[in-house]
Amino acid sequence: MGDPSSRFIAAQSKKSSLPSHESTQHAAKDQGLRTSNPSKWYFATGYLLIAVFCYWGMWIKPAQYGLFKHLDTVLTTGEFPYDSAGGVPLKRNYIGVKAVDDIFVFLSAVYTSALVKDWEPSLRFMLLYFLGILIQPFAVWMVEGFRRSNRRTLLSFVTVWFGALQFIGTGIIIPLYYVAYCFVSDRKNYWVPLHREVPVKYSDTLIWAVTVGYTVPTMVLFMDHPDPFTLQNIESFWQISPCLVPPLCSLLASFHGFIKPTTAEDSKQEQKQKSPKPSQNMNSLKHLYLVTGVMGVLFHWYCITKVVFDPELTLSSVFWPDFTTQDKTLGEGVKFMLLIDVWTFEVATYIWSCQAVWELKRIGHTDADATRAAALIALATVVVGPGATLCAVWSWREEKLATTKSAAAHREL
């Protein structure tokens, strides 16, 4: 039977070796997404429904009001039905490869109606706003593409996502990107502190890549051009411009060492991967979010002011789609298609911003009230614009992740 006192000591020793409920909870919180995450299915389902609605609004609903008949007429006759002097010609040859040229010809038939000045003022201004508010999301998606935790995942194929959204629809592709994010961020090692970093050579050059690769071509797109063929050539180049942003960033990053030489202190800090200090790329990321965010605020305020005071424009004519099924003109039909694209993309991105807050709260990295945060994000979207709001949310998220790194490192010491 053994000595009773020895059995008592052995039992107490076994009991003390078992982790307490409180310490188990603390360890689970520290490990982030090691705990189950059923919410990813709710978010993913919502994104899928948004993508399906956008597909219906862009490629099925337009047939009910005759948009595709108008486009077929333009493609068949090779002329746009706007100029009383006999129409504006449609450019048919771009690179000499029929399969590629056919894509650019179709896109030109859609976009030229929105780009020629004085044809469709509300459509042209709506397109200007749509393309302008993509600058900030492009910057954020680029950050996620180069983030270590997203390496070799679907989120790292930024060029593919950018190409798909240009040729299929932003409101279709970006919700699918957010679906991918739901499952990538659910990996148990996603929230490990060291994995949140973006290599400095990329975080320093992202703003230049987005500016040169996308912002400048978009500005050129809305300038006055001497003839329709020049406009259509620029429009076709603009279609591929987002795809140039990731390789341009990689190219600029390859010269980072020459432009900004690494000091001995920088090298020393880089080796201290477990240092409790925040990541050294935080300054460049914060600068990226600040600059692009300010651009977003100023652009949003300019557009709203323009709509309010321009007699040719109204808030409803620029921002609200007409769901009636009666026949529409080519410009009205294109505007409906693009507005569906805008709204579905914006709703999905709003949800993604709220999801960022929800995830940090769920894994214990913030005490922010998710409902209040959702209301503040919605208010900020209206007041300062969707692009600036996304940058603000991601800047806050970056700070929380960096703070988490510091806390986690201290616990390891």
matplotlib code that plots the C-alpha trace (Angstrom):
import matplotlib.pyplot as plt

x = [0.0, 2.9, 3.3, 0.2, 2.3, 4.3, 1.1, -0.2, 3.1, 3.0, -0.7, 0.1, 3.1, 1.0, -1.7, 0.8, 2.3, -1.0, -1.6, -4.3, -7.4, -6.3, -2.8, -4.3, -6.5, -3.6, -1.5, -4.3, -4.7, -0.9, -1.1, -3.8, -5.6, -4.6, -8.1, -11.1, -12.3, -15.8, -16.2, -14.1, -17.0, -19.4, -17.0, -16.2, -19.8, -20.6, -17.7, -18.9, -22.5, -21.1, -19.1, -22.1, -24.2, -21.6, -21.4, -25.2, -25.1, -22.2, -22.7, -26.4, -28.5, -27.2, -28.8, -32.2, -31.7, -29.8, -26.2, -24.8, -26.7, -25.1, -21.7, -22.3, -23.2, -20.0, -17.9, -19.6, -19.6, -16.4, -17.8, -19.3, -22.7, -21.9, -20.5, -23.0, -20.4, -20.5, -19.2, -15.9, -13.8, -13.0, -9.4, -9.1, -5.4, -3.0, -0.3, -1.2, -2.4, -6.1, -7.0, -5.3, -6.5, -10.1, -9.9, -8.6, -11.2, -14.0, -12.6, -12.2, -15.8, -16.9, -14.5, -14.3, -17.8, -16.8, -13.5, -14.4, -15.0, -18.5, -20.1, -21.4, -20.3, -21.8, -20.3, -16.9, -16.8, -18.0, -15.2, -12.7, -13.8, -13.8, -10.3, -9.0, -10.1, -8.3, -4.9, -5.1, -6.4, -3.7, -1.1, -2.6, -2.9, 0.7, 1.7, -0.1, 1.5, 5.0, 4.2, 6.1, 3.0, 1.5, 4.5, 3.7, 0.0, -2.7, -2.3, 1.2, 0.1, -0.7, -0.1, -2.6, -5.2, -4.6, -4.9, -8.1, -9.8, -9.0, -10.5, -13.3, -14.4, -13.1, -16.3, -16.0, -12.3, -11.6, -14.3, -12.6, -9.3, -10.9, -12.1, -8.6, -7.5, -10.0, -8.3, -4.7, -5.1, -6.6, -3.3, -2.0, 1.3, -0.2, -0.1, 3.4, 5.0, 8.0, 5.7, 3.9, 6.9, 7.3, 11.0, 12.3, 13.4, 9.8, 8.1, 10.4, 9.6, 5.9, 4.7, 6.9, 5.7, 2.0, 2.5, 4.5, 2.7, -0.9, -1.5, 0.4, -1.2, -4.7, -4.0, -2.9, -6.0, -8.2, -6.2, -7.3, -6.0, -5.7, -7.6, -9.7, -6.9, -4.5, -7.1, -7.7, -4.0, -3.6, -6.7, -5.3, -2.0, -3.9, -5.7, -2.4, -0.9, -1.9, -0.1, 3.1, 3.0, 4.3, 7.3, 8.1, 8.2, 10.5, 12.7, 13.0, 13.6, 16.6, 18.2, 17.3, 20.8, 22.2, 19.6, 19.5, 22.7, 22.4, 24.4, 26.1, 23.4, 20.7, 22.3, 22.6, 18.9, 18.0, 19.8, 17.9, 14.7, 13.5, 14.0, 11.1, 11.4, 8.9, 9.9, 12.2, 9.9, 7.1, 8.3, 8.1, 4.7, 3.3, 4.6, 2.9, -0.4, -0.1, 0.8, -1.8, -4.4, -4.0, -4.2, -7.4, -8.9, -8.1, -9.3, -12.6, -13.3, -12.5, -14.9, -17.8, -17.3, -17.2, -20.5, -22.3, -21.4, -21.3, -24.7, -24.2, -23.7, -25.7, -24.9, -27.5, -26.5, -22.8, -23.1, -26.4, -27.2, -30.6, -32.1, -35.0, -35.2, -36.1, -33.7, -30.7, -28.2, -24.7, -23.4, -26.2, -25.7, -21.9, -22.5, -24.8, -22.3, -19.4, -21.5, -22.3, -18.6, -17.9, -20.5, -19.8, -16.1, -16.6, -19.1, -16.6, -13.7, -15.8, -16.5, -12.8, -11.8, -14.3, -13.0, -9.5, -10.8, -12.8, -9.8, -7.5, -10.1, -10.9, -7.2, -6.8, -4.7, -7.1, -10.0, -11.8, -15.5, -16.2, -19.7, -18.5, -15.5, -17.8, -19.9, -16.8, -15.4, -18.7, -18.7, -15.1, -15.9, -18.4, -16.5, -12.9, -13.4, -13.1, -9.4, -8.3, -10.4, -8.8, -5.3, -6.3, -7.5, -4.4, -2.1, -3.9, -3.7, 0.1, 0.6, -1.3, 0.6, 3.9, 2.8, 1.9, 5.4, 6.9, 4.6, 5.2, 9.0, 8.9, 7.0, 9.6, 12.4]
y = [0.0, 2.4, 5.1, 7.5, 10.6, 9.7, 9.1, 12.5, 14.3, 12.6, 13.6, 17.2, 17.2, 15.9, 18.5, 21.4, 20.2, 20.6, 24.1, 26.2, 27.2, 30.8, 30.1, 27.9, 30.8, 33.2, 30.9, 30.5, 34.2, 34.6, 32.1, 34.1, 32.0, 28.7, 28.9, 28.1, 30.9, 30.2, 33.9, 33.4, 31.5, 34.4, 36.9, 34.7, 34.0, 37.7, 38.4, 35.7, 37.1, 40.5, 39.1, 37.2, 40.4, 42.4, 39.8, 40.0, 43.8, 44.1, 41.2, 40.0, 43.0, 45.3, 43.0, 44.0, 47.6, 47.1, 47.9, 45.0, 45.9, 49.4, 47.9, 45.4, 48.3, 50.2, 47.0, 46.3, 49.8, 50.9, 54.2, 55.8, 57.3, 60.7, 63.0, 64.6, 64.9, 61.1, 59.4, 58.9, 56.0, 52.9, 51.8, 48.1, 47.4, 47.5, 44.9, 42.8, 39.7, 39.3, 37.7, 40.5, 43.2, 42.0, 42.5, 46.0, 46.9, 45.8, 47.7, 50.7, 50.5, 50.5, 53.1, 55.7, 56.8, 57.7, 59.4, 61.8, 65.2, 66.6, 63.3, 62.1, 64.5, 62.5, 59.2, 60.8, 62.3, 59.1, 57.2, 59.8, 59.3, 55.5, 55.3, 57.9, 56.0, 52.9, 54.4, 53.7, 50.1, 49.4, 50.6, 48.4, 45.3, 45.8, 45.9, 42.6, 41.1, 41.7, 40.9, 37.9, 36.2, 36.2, 34.9, 32.1, 32.5, 33.7, 37.2, 37.4, 37.1, 40.8, 41.1, 38.4, 40.1, 43.5, 42.1, 40.2, 43.2, 45.3, 42.9, 41.2, 43.8, 45.2, 44.4, 40.7, 40.1, 42.0, 40.2, 37.0, 38.5, 39.1, 35.5, 34.4, 36.7, 35.0, 31.6, 32.9, 34.8, 31.8, 29.9, 29.3, 31.0, 34.1, 36.3, 35.3, 38.7, 38.2, 37.4, 40.7, 42.6, 43.9, 44.0, 47.5, 47.6, 47.1, 49.3, 52.2, 51.9, 51.0, 54.6, 55.3, 52.2, 53.0, 56.6, 55.9, 52.7, 53.7, 57.3, 59.0, 56.9, 57.6, 61.3, 61.2, 59.3, 62.3, 64.9, 66.4, 64.5, 65.6, 62.7, 59.6, 57.2, 58.8, 58.6, 54.9, 54.1, 55.8, 54.0, 50.6, 51.3, 52.3, 49.0, 47.2, 49.8, 48.2, 45.0, 47.1, 48.2, 45.0, 44.4, 48.2, 47.9, 44.9, 46.8, 49.8, 47.6, 46.1, 49.6, 50.2, 49.5, 52.2, 54.8, 54.2, 52.4, 50.2, 51.4, 49.1, 50.0, 49.0, 45.7, 45.2, 45.9, 43.6, 40.7, 41.3, 39.7, 39.0, 42.5, 43.9, 47.1, 47.7, 46.7, 49.1, 49.2, 50.9, 54.4, 53.7, 52.0, 54.8, 57.3, 55.3, 55.3, 59.0, 60.2, 58.1, 58.8, 62.6, 62.2, 60.3, 63.0, 65.8, 64.0, 63.0, 66.6, 67.9, 65.5, 66.1, 69.9, 69.6, 67.6, 70.0, 73.2, 72.0, 72.6, 69.6, 67.1, 65.9, 63.4, 61.0, 61.2, 60.6, 58.1, 56.2, 53.5, 53.6, 50.1, 50.7, 48.2, 50.6, 51.0, 53.2, 55.1, 53.7, 56.1, 55.4, 51.7, 51.9, 54.2, 51.6, 48.8, 50.8, 52.0, 48.4, 47.8, 50.8, 50.0, 46.3, 47.0, 49.7, 47.6, 44.6, 46.9, 48.4, 44.9, 44.1, 47.1, 46.0, 42.5, 43.8, 45.3, 42.2, 39.9, 41.9, 42.0, 38.3, 37.3, 39.7, 42.5, 45.3, 46.2, 48.3, 47.8, 46.2, 47.7, 51.2, 50.7, 49.7, 52.9, 55.1, 53.4, 54.1, 57.7, 58.2, 56.7, 59.5, 62.3, 61.7, 59.2, 55.4, 55.5, 57.6, 55.5, 52.2, 53.8, 54.9, 51.4, 49.7, 52.2, 51.5, 47.7, 48.0, 49.8, 47.1, 44.3, 46.1, 46.6, 42.9, 42.1, 44.1, 42.5, 39.0, 39.5, 40.6, 37.5, 35.4, 37.0]
z = [0.0, 0.7, 3.2, 3.3, 3.7, 0.6, -1.4, -0.3, -1.3, -4.8, -5.3, -4.4, -6.7, -9.6, -8.9, -8.8, -12.1, -13.9, -15.5, -13.9, -15.9, -15.7, -17.1, -19.8, -20.9, -20.8, -23.0, -25.4, -25.7, -26.2, -29.1, -30.8, -33.4, -31.9, -30.4, -32.7, -34.9, -36.2, -37.1, -40.2, -41.8, -41.2, -42.6, -45.6, -46.3, -46.3, -48.7, -51.0, -51.0, -51.9, -54.8, -56.1, -55.9, -57.7, -60.5, -60.9, -60.9, -63.4, -65.8, -65.5, -64.6, -67.4, -70.0, -68.7, -69.7, -72.9, -72.0, -73.9, -77.0, -76.9, -76.4, -79.2, -81.5, -80.6, -81.1, -84.5, -85.9, -84.4, -83.3, -80.1, -80.5, -78.9, -81.6, -83.9, -86.6, -87.2, -84.1, -82.3, -83.6, -81.4, -81.5, -82.5, -82.6, -79.6, -79.5, -82.6, -80.6, -81.3, -78.0, -76.1, -78.4, -78.0, -74.3, -74.6, -77.3, -75.0, -72.0, -74.2, -75.3, -71.6, -70.3, -73.1, -72.4, -68.9, -69.9, -72.7, -71.2, -71.6, -72.8, -69.4, -66.6, -63.7, -65.0, -65.6, -62.1, -60.5, -62.3, -61.1, -57.5, -57.8, -59.2, -56.8, -53.6, -54.8, -54.0, -50.3, -50.6, -53.1, -50.6, -47.8, -50.1, -51.0, -47.3, -46.8, -49.9, -48.5, -44.9, -43.6, -42.2, -45.7, -47.5, -50.0, -49.3, -51.7, -50.3, -51.6, -55.3, -55.4, -59.2, -59.9, -57.7, -59.3, -62.8, -62.0, -60.4, -63.4, -66.0, -64.0, -61.4, -58.2, -56.3, -57.4, -56.9, -53.7, -51.6, -52.8, -51.6, -48.2, -48.2, -48.7, -45.8, -43.5, -43.9, -44.1, -40.9, -39.2, -39.2, -35.7, -36.4, -38.2, -35.2, -34.0, -33.4, -35.7, -38.6, -38.8, -40.1, -43.6, -44.8, -44.5, -48.2, -49.2, -46.6, -47.6, -51.3, -51.3, -51.4, -54.5, -56.2, -55.7, -56.7, -59.9, -60.8, -60.2, -59.0, -61.9, -64.7, -63.1, -63.1, -66.8, -67.6, -66.7, -68.5, -71.8, -74.8, -78.4, -80.1, -79.1, -80.1, -77.6, -74.9, -75.6, -75.7, -72.3, -71.0, -72.1, -70.4, -67.2, -67.2, -66.6, -64.4, -61.0, -62.2, -62.5, -58.8, -57.2, -59.6, -59.4, -55.6, -55.9, -58.4, -56.1, -53.1, -55.0, -54.9, -51.3, -50.1, -52.4, -51.7, -47.9, -46.8, -43.8, -40.8, -38.3, -35.8, -38.2, -38.8, -35.1, -34.6, -37.4, -35.8, -32.5, -33.9, -30.3, -29.0, -27.1, -29.1, -31.9, -35.4, -37.2, -40.2, -38.2, -39.1, -42.9, -42.6, -40.5, -43.0, -45.8, -44.0, -43.1, -46.6, -48.4, -45.8, -46.1, -49.8, -49.3, -47.0, -49.4, -52.4, -50.7, -49.6, -53.0, -54.7, -52.3, -52.6, -56.4, -56.4, -54.1, -56.0, -59.6, -61.2, -63.5, -60.7, -57.7, -55.0, -56.3, -60.0, -59.1, -56.2, -56.4, -59.0, -60.9, -60.4, -62.8, -65.7, -68.5, -71.3, -70.5, -72.7, -73.1, -70.5, -68.0, -68.3, -67.8, -64.8, -63.2, -63.8, -62.3, -59.3, -58.4, -58.6, -56.3, -53.7, -53.4, -53.1, -50.5, -48.4, -48.4, -47.4, -44.6, -43.3, -43.6, -41.5, -38.9, -39.0, -38.3, -35.0, -34.2, -34.7, -32.5, -29.8, -30.1, -29.6, -26.8, -28.4, -27.8, -25.5, -28.1, -28.3, -31.7, -32.1, -31.3, -33.6, -36.5, -36.0, -35.9, -39.1, -40.8, -39.7, -40.7, -44.2, -44.7, -43.2, -44.3, -47.0, -47.4, -48.3, -45.4, -43.0, -44.2, -43.7, -40.2, -39.3, -40.6, -38.9, -35.6, -36.3, -37.0, -33.7, -31.8, -33.5, -32.7, -29.1, -28.9, -30.1, -27.2, -24.6, -25.9, -25.9, -22.3, -21.3, -23.0, -21.1]

ax = plt.figure().add_subplot(projection="3d")
ax.plot(x, y, z, "-o")
ax.set_aspect("equal")
plt.show()
